[in-house]
Amino acid sequence: MDADDTDVLAGVRVATRLPARDLDRARRFYSEKLGLEPADERPGGLLYRCGEAEFVLFRSTGASPGTFTQMALEVDDVEAAVAELKRRGVVFEEVDVPGLRTRDGIAEVEGNYPSKGARGERGGWFHDSEGNLLGIGQPVY
């Protein structure tokens, strides 16, 4: 491989894809619970834009097991975001495993990536209407 071959993905944009067995139900969840509306749509797919990122909900006969975080949203105030989402009916996971415990839906996560300049993160997790596990977090500086 020459030098030009090694950076073929360096400038790409990441676009998450989340499966939805019922696209209409998913659209309602993302609208009513998360306050998000599709920026565009096509048969079998809804495109959402958040800041400089985008994600797609696509009609699928398959489903995620919902046992791992498939997409995370980074916010400036996780307590306010979690409180508002709870007010809208979003149910946050309660986690109590060695090294990770939530209180009122929010966990203190030790460590962060040095390039982010944060010493940790505060965050929580919830499932969307299709069983996808989503995270919401705030870096701790």
C-alpha positions in Angstrom: 0.0 0.0 0.0 1.4 3.4 -0.8 0.7 6.5 1.4 -2.3 7.6 -0.6 -4.0 4.2 0.0 -3.8 4.4 3.8 -6.0 7.5 4.2 -8.9 6.5 1.9 -11.4 6.8 4.8 -9.7 9.8 6.6 -12.2 12.4 5.3 -15.4 10.4 5.4 -18.5 11.3 7.2 -20.1 8.7 9.5 -23.8 8.1 9.0 -25.5 5.7 11.5 -28.2 3.3 10.3 -30.8 2.1 12.8 -33.3 -0.7 11.9 -37.0 -0.2 12.3 -39.6 -2.9 12.0 -42.4 -0.3 12.0 -41.1 2.9 10.3 -44.3 4.9 11.2 -44.0 3.9 14.9 -40.3 4.9 14.8 -41.1 8.3 13.2 -43.7 9.0 16.0 -41.2 8.0 18.7 -38.4 10.2 17.3 -40.9 13.1 16.9 -42.9 12.9 20.1 -40.2 11.6 22.5 -37.0 13.1 21.1 -38.4 16.1 19.3 -36.7 15.2 16.0 -38.2 15.4 12.5 -36.8 13.8 9.4 -34.8 16.1 7.2 -35.5 13.9 4.2 -37.2 10.6 3.4 -37.4 8.0 0.7 -39.4 4.8 0.5 -38.3 2.7 3.5 -36.1 5.3 5.1 -36.0 8.5 7.2 -32.9 10.7 7.3 -32.3 12.8 10.4 -29.7 15.5 10.8 -28.4 16.6 14.2 -25.7 19.2 14.0 -23.1 18.0 11.5 -24.1 14.3 11.9 -26.9 12.3 10.4 -28.6 9.0 10.9 -31.2 7.0 9.1 -34.0 4.9 10.4 -34.7 2.2 7.8 -37.5 -0.3 7.4 -36.1 -3.7 8.2 -37.4 -7.2 8.9 -34.4 -7.7 11.3 -34.0 -6.0 14.7 -31.1 -5.1 17.0 -30.9 -7.1 20.2 -30.7 -3.8 22.0 -27.8 -5.0 24.2 -25.3 -2.4 23.1 -25.2 1.3 22.4 -25.9 1.8 18.7 -25.9 5.5 18.6 -25.1 8.2 21.2 -26.1 11.8 21.4 -23.8 14.3 23.1 -25.4 17.2 24.9 -24.2 20.2 26.9 -26.5 19.4 29.9 -27.3 15.8 30.4 -29.4 16.3 33.5 -31.7 18.8 31.7 -31.8 16.5 28.6 -32.7 13.4 30.7 -35.3 15.3 32.7 -37.0 16.6 29.5 -36.9 13.2 27.8 -38.4 11.5 30.9 -41.1 14.2 30.9 -41.9 13.1 27.3 -42.2 9.5 28.4 -38.7 8.1 27.6 -37.7 5.4 30.0 -34.1 5.3 31.0 -32.2 2.1 31.7 -31.1 1.5 35.3 -27.6 0.0 35.3 -25.9 -1.6 38.3 -22.8 -3.6 37.3 -19.3 -3.4 38.7 -17.8 -0.1 37.6 -21.1 1.4 36.3 -24.2 2.4 38.2 -26.9 4.9 37.2 -28.7 7.1 39.6 -31.9 8.7 38.2 -31.0 7.4 34.8 -27.5 8.9 34.7 -24.1 7.2 35.3 -20.7 8.7 36.0 -18.3 7.2 33.5 -14.6 7.4 34.3 -12.1 8.4 31.7 -12.5 9.9 28.3 -10.5 10.2 25.1 -7.5 12.5 25.6 -8.2 14.3 22.3 -11.6 15.4 23.7 -10.0 17.1 26.7 -12.5 15.7 29.2 -11.8 13.6 32.3 -15.0 11.6 32.1 -18.6 11.5 31.0 -22.0 11.5 32.5 -24.6 9.6 30.5 -27.6 7.4 30.3 -29.3 4.9 27.9 -32.8 4.3 26.6 -34.4 2.1 24.0 -36.3 3.6 21.1 -39.6 2.2 19.9 -37.8 -0.4 17.8 -35.5 -1.8 20.5 -32.4 0.1 19.5 -30.3 1.2 22.5 -29.4 4.9 22.4 -27.1 6.8 24.7 -27.0 10.4 25.8 -24.0 11.9 27.4 -22.1 15.0 28.4 -18.3 15.2 28.7 -17.0 16.1 32.1 -14.1 18.6 32.1 
